[in-house]
Amino acid sequence: MDIQALHPEIRKIFRLIPSLPFHSKLFVRLNNLLLRTLPEAKSIAGLTIQQQSLSHGALRIYRPAGQQSGAGLLWIHGGGMITGRAAQDDRLCSRFAWQLGLVVYSVDYRLAPRHPFPAALDDCLDAWRCAQDLAHDHGVDVTRFAIAGQSAGAGLAASLAHKLSDLGGLQPAGVALFSPMLDDRTAARRELDMLNHRIWNNRSNRAGWSAYLGQTSDTQEPPAYAVAARRERLRGSPPTWIGIGDIDLFAEESQAYAKRLRSAGVHCDLHLAPMAPHAFETIAPESSIARELFADNQRFLRNALQITED
């Protein structure tokens, strides 16, 4: 994708970012090895950080040192189902904790292809239950809990909401999806390969879905809860917010999912950032389009979680 297609404010920084070959198994293995060797911050100014073990994986917990809102957020990191770790989103999770007074529980889940579906979703469900168990000790009202994620993590967040709906019991007060990876059928559209989308292109997308599902995207129907956009029944889903750039590979599937939610009577806010590629809010968080995205997301979370402005 030509650099001129990007918003003028973010072109300079994106010029410095190469097209990473996430479709290469060797590259992904090396990337994951590097991520595991990077040190994790033990604390961040204004926050305390704790680790909580799960049956598989762990929770990274961010607690504001000052006034808390009494609400919580389960955060799920991105990485195409094949890479990533919770600590990579320290800045994003800190933003939620600082600006909204949230206690944030970020999930380190198992990755494909070593751990295909349902491993990651099972870990996210385990994390949800663990966060609920910890909530009282952290000053969090379990009825004021949202689920959010970015990219593959956003797809997992949507699938987790579907599973919780079917299981019954306590439900998330809202779901926030940043540039969500929702539909494996996008990966089967080979004509999209030619566009070579920034950060995450369709070749990488196909590799991620194939690793997670244990099958190519165009062979057979995936199992229940594996692909959020394949869910037929959406009525009764929690209020949902979707934020994405309009030149992201996932823009079309995100708009289709938002339309289906609204048709099912679900409140859904869709924020389309102009001339913005995948994960731009992480790479250029101080750009005007990222600030507008975060402001819109904050409005949604404040309403869903009953957080009053000071």
C-alpha positions as CSV (number, residue, x, y, z in Angstrom):
1,M,0.0,0.0,0.0
2,D,1.4,3.3,-1.1
3,I,2.5,5.7,1.7
4,Q,0.4,8.4,0.2
5,A,-2.7,6.5,1.1
6,L,-2.0,7.2,4.8
7,H,-3.1,10.2,6.8
8,P,-0.5,13.0,6.4
9,E,0.2,13.0,10.2
10,I,1.3,9.4,10.3
11,R,3.2,9.0,7.0
12,K,6.6,9.8,8.5
13,I,6.5,7.2,11.3
14,F,5.0,4.5,9.0
15,R,7.8,5.1,6.5
16,L,10.2,3.7,9.1
17,I,8.2,0.5,9.6
18,P,9.0,-2.4,7.3
19,S,6.5,-4.8,6.0
20,L,7.0,-7.7,8.5
21,P,6.6,-11.3,7.2
22,F,4.2,-12.7,9.7
23,H,3.3,-15.4,7.2
24,S,6.8,-16.8,7.7
25,K,6.9,-19.5,10.4
26,L,10.6,-18.8,11.0
27,F,10.0,-15.1,11.5
28,V,7.1,-15.7,13.9
29,R,9.3,-18.1,16.0
30,L,12.1,-15.6,16.1
31,N,9.7,-12.8,17.0
32,N,8.2,-14.8,19.8
33,L,11.6,-15.7,21.1
34,L,12.6,-12.1,21.2
35,L,9.3,-11.1,23.0
36,R,10.0,-13.7,25.7
37,T,13.5,-12.3,26.3
38,L,12.4,-8.7,26.7
39,P,12.2,-7.6,30.3
40,E,8.8,-6.7,31.7
41,A,8.2,-3.5,33.7
42,K,7.5,-4.2,37.3
43,S,5.8,-0.9,37.8
44,I,4.7,2.2,35.8
45,A,4.4,5.7,37.3
46,G,1.0,6.0,38.9
47,L,0.3,2.3,38.7
48,T,1.1,-1.0,40.4
49,I,1.5,-4.1,38.2
50,Q,0.9,-7.6,39.5
51,Q,1.1,-11.0,37.9
52,Q,-1.6,-13.7,38.5
53,S,-1.1,-17.2,37.2
54,L,-3.9,-19.0,35.3
55,S,-4.3,-22.7,34.5
56,H,-2.5,-21.8,31.3
57,G,-0.9,-18.4,30.8
58,A,-1.3,-15.4,33.2
59,L,-3.0,-12.1,34.0
60,R,-1.0,-8.9,34.0
61,I,-2.9,-6.6,36.4
62,Y,-2.7,-2.8,36.3
63,R,-4.1,-0.9,39.3
64,P,-4.2,2.9,39.6
65,A,-2.3,4.2,42.6
66,G,-4.9,7.0,43.0
67,Q,-8.6,7.2,42.8
68,Q,-10.3,4.2,41.1
69,S,-13.7,4.3,39.3
70,G,-14.8,0.9,40.7
71,A,-14.9,-0.5,37.2
72,G,-12.7,-3.1,35.5
73,L,-11.5,-4.1,32.1
74,L,-10.3,-7.4,30.7
75,W,-7.8,-6.6,27.9
76,I,-6.7,-9.1,25.2
77,H,-3.6,-8.4,23.2
78,G,-3.2,-8.7,19.4
79,G,-0.7,-10.7,17.3
80,G,-2.8,-12.6,14.7
81,M,-3.3,-15.5,17.1
82,I,0.4,-16.5,16.5
83,T,2.5,-13.9,18.3
84,G,2.3,-11.3,21.1
85,R,2.3,-11.0,24.9
86,A,0.4,-9.0,27.5
87,A,3.4,-6.7,28.4
88,Q,3.5,-5.4,24.8
89,D,0.3,-3.3,25.6
90,D,1.6,-1.7,28.8
91,R,1.1,1.7,27.3
92,L,-2.5,1.0,26.2
93,C,-3.5,-0.7,29.5
94,S,-1.9,2.2,31.4
95,R,-4.0,4.6,29.4
96,F,-7.2,2.9,30.4
97,A,-6.1,2.7,34.1
98,W,-4.9,6.4,34.3
99,Q,-7.7,8.1,32.3
100,L,-10.7,6.0,33.5
101,G,-9.6,4.8,36.9
102,L,-10.0,1.2,35.7
103,V,-8.3,-1.9,37.1
104,V,-7.1,-3.6,33.9
105,Y,-6.5,-7.4,33.6
106,S,-4.5,-8.2,30.5
107,V,-4.3,-11.8,29.4
108,D,-1.3,-13.8,28.3
109,Y,-2.9,-16.6,26.4
110,R,-1.5,-19.6,24.5
111,L,-0.6,-19.0,20.9
112,A,-1.2,-21.0,17.7
113,P,0.0,-23.1,15.9
114,R,1.3,-24.9,19.0
115,H,-1.9,-24.3,20.7
116,P,-4.8,-24.0,18.1
117,F,-8.4,-23.2,18.9
118,P,-9.9,-23.4,21.5
119,A,-6.7,-22.8,23.6
120,A,-6.7,-19.0,23.4
121,L,-10.4,-18.6,24.0
122,D,-10.3,-21.0,26.9
123,D,-7.5,-18.9,28.4
124,C,-9.5,-15.8,28.0
125,L,-12.5,-17.4,29.6
126,D,-10.3,-18.5,32.5
127,A,-9.0,-14.9,32.7
128,W,-12.5,-13.5,32.9
129,R,-13.4,-15.8,35.7
130,C,-10.2,-15.1,37.6
131,A,-10.7,-11.3,37.2
132,Q,-14.2,-11.7,38.6
133,D,-12.8,-13.6,41.6
134,L,-10.1,-10.9,42.2
135,A,-12.5,-8.0,41.7
136,H,-13.7,-7.5,45.3
137,D,-10.1,-7.4,46.6
138,H,-9.3,-4.8,43.9
139,G,-12.3,-2.5,44.7
140,V,-14.0,-3.5,41.4
141,D,-17.8,-3.9,41.0
142,V,-18.3,-7.1,39.0
143,T,-21.3,-5.7,37.2
144,R,-19.2,-2.9,35.8
145,F,-16.7,-5.0,33.8
146,A,-15.9,-4.6,30.1
147,I,-14.0,-6.8,27.7
148,A,-11.7,-5.2,25.1
149,G,-8.8,-6.1,22.8
150,Q,-6.9,-5.2,19.7
151,S,-6.6,-7.0,16.4
152,A,-6.7,-10.8,17.1
153,G,-7.3,-9.9,20.8
154,A,-10.4,-8.0,19.7
155,G,-11.6,-11.0,17.8
156,L,-11.1,-13.1,20.9
157,A,-13.0,-10.4,22.9
158,A,-16.0,-10.7,20.6
159,S,-15.9,-14.5,20.7
160,L,-15.6,-14.5,24.5
161,A,-18.7,-12.3,24.7
162,H,-20.6,-14.8,22.6
163,K,-19.5,-17.7,24.8
164,L,-20.4,-15.9,28.0
165,S,-23.8,-15.1,26.5
166,D,-24.5,-18.8,25.9
167,L,-23.1,-19.8,29.3
168,G,-25.3,-17.4,31.2
169,G,-24.4,-15.7,34.4
170,L,-22.6,-12.4,34.8
171,Q,-22.2,-10.6,31.4
172,P,-19.8,-7.9,30.4
173,A,-21.2,-4.4,30.5
174,G,-19.6,-3.6,27.2
175,V,-17.2,-4.8,24.5
176,A,-14.6,-2.6,22.9
177,L,-12.9,-3.8,19.7
178,F,-9.8,-2.0,18.3
179,S,-9.1,-3.0,14.6
180,P,-10.7,-6.4,15.2
181,M,-9.7,-9.6,13.4
182,L,-13.3,-11.0,13.1
183,D,-13.7,-13.1,9.9
184,D,-11.5,-15.9,8.5
185,R,-13.3,-15.5,5.2
186,T,-11.3,-12.3,4.5
187,A,-8.1,-14.4,4.4
188,A,-9.6,-16.6,1.7
189,R,-9.9,-13.5,-0.6
190,R,-6.7,-13.9,-2.5
191,E,-7.2,-10.7,-4.5
192,L,-6.6,-8.8,-1.3
193,D,-3.0,-10.1,-1.2
194,M,-2.1,-7.6,-4.0
195,L,-3.0,-4.6,-1.8
196,N,-0.3,-5.5,0.7
197,H,-2.0,-3.6,3.6
198,R,0.3,-1.9,6.1
199,I,1.4,-3.8,9.3
200,W,-0.9,-6.8,8.8
201,N,-1.6,-7.9,5.2
202,N,-3.7,-10.7,3.9
203,R,-0.9,-13.2,3.6
204,S,-0.2,-12.8,7.3
205,N,-3.9,-12.9,7.9
206,R,-4.2,-16.3,6.2
207,A,-1.3,-17.7,8.1
208,G,-2.8,-16.5,11.4
209,W,-6.2,-18.0,10.8
210,S,-4.8,-21.2,9.4
211,A,-2.6,-21.7,12.4
212,Y,-5.5,-20.9,14.8
213,L,-8.1,-23.0,13.1
214,G,-5.8,-25.8,12.1
215,Q,-7.2,-25.6,8.6
216,T,-7.1,-23.2,5.6
217,S,-9.8,-20.5,5.7
218,D,-11.8,-21.7,2.7
219,T,-12.1,-25.5,3.4
220,Q,-14.8,-26.0,6.0
221,E,-17.0,-24.4,8.6
222,P,-15.0,-23.5,11.7
223,P,-16.2,-24.7,15.1
224,A,-18.5,-22.6,17.3
225,Y,-16.9,-19.5,18.9
226,A,-13.7,-19.8,16.7
227,V,-14.6,-16.9,14.4
228,A,-16.7,-14.1,15.8
229,A,-18.2,-13.0,12.5
230,R,-19.5,-16.5,11.9
231,R,-21.8,-16.2,14.9
232,E,-25.4,-16.4,13.6
233,R,-27.3,-15.2,16.7
234,L,-26.2,-11.7,17.9
235,R,-29.3,-10.5,19.6
236,G,-28.7,-10.0,23.3
237,S,-25.0,-9.2,22.8
238,P,-23.5,-6.5,25.1
239,P,-23.2,-2.9,23.8
240,T,-20.2,-2.8,21.5
241,W,-17.7,-0.3,20.2
242,I,-15.6,-0.8,17.1
243,G,-12.7,1.5,16.2
244,I,-10.7,0.9,13.0
245,G,-8.9,2.7,10.3
246,D,-10.7,2.9,6.9
247,I,-7.7,1.4,5.0
248,D,-7.2,-1.4,7.5
249,L,-7.5,-4.9,6.0
250,F,-10.2,-5.5,8.6
251,A,-12.3,-2.4,7.8
252,E,-14.8,-4.2,5.6
253,E,-15.5,-7.1,8.0
254,S,-15.7,-4.7,10.9
255,Q,-18.4,-2.6,9.2
256,A,-20.3,-5.8,8.3
257,Y,-20.2,-7.0,11.9
258,A,-21.4,-3.6,13.2
259,K,-24.3,-3.7,10.7
260,R,-25.3,-7.2,11.8
261,L,-25.1,-6.1,15.5
262,R,-27.4,-3.1,14.9
263,S,-29.8,-5.3,12.8
264,A,-30.0,-7.6,15.8
265,G,-31.0,-4.7,18.1
266,V,-27.6,-4.4,19.8
267,H,-26.1,-0.9,20.5
268,C,-23.0,-0.6,18.4
269,D,-20.8,2.4,17.9
270,L,-18.5,2.3,14.8
271,H,-15.6,4.7,14.7
272,L,-13.9,4.8,11.2
273,A,-10.6,6.7,11.3
274,P,-9.7,8.3,7.9
275,M,-6.6,7.1,6.0
276,A,-5.5,5.0,8.9
277,P,-4.0,1.5,8.7
278,H,-3.9,-1.4,11.1
279,A,-3.0,-0.6,14.8
280,F,-2.2,3.0,14.0
281,E,-3.4,4.0,17.5
282,T,-0.5,2.0,19.0
283,I,2.1,3.2,16.5
284,A,1.1,6.9,16.4
285,P,-0.9,7.4,19.6
286,E,-0.4,11.2,19.6
287,S,-1.8,11.8,16.1
288,S,-5.1,13.6,15.9
289,I,-6.8,10.6,14.4
290,A,-5.6,8.4,17.3
291,R,-6.6,10.9,19.9
292,E,-10.1,11.1,18.3
293,L,-10.3,7.3,18.4
294,F,-9.4,7.1,22.1
295,A,-11.8,10.0,23.0
296,D,-14.6,8.1,21.3
297,N,-13.7,4.9,23.0
298,Q,-13.6,6.7,26.4
299,R,-17.1,8.0,25.8
300,F,-18.3,4.5,25.2
301,L,-16.5,3.0,28.2
302,R,-17.7,5.8,30.5
303,N,-21.3,5.2,29.5
304,A,-21.1,1.4,29.6
305,L,-19.2,1.3,32.9
306,Q,-21.1,4.1,34.5
307,I,-18.0,6.3,35.1
308,T,-18.7,9.9,35.7
309,E,-16.3,12.6,34.6
310,D,-14.5,14.5,37.3
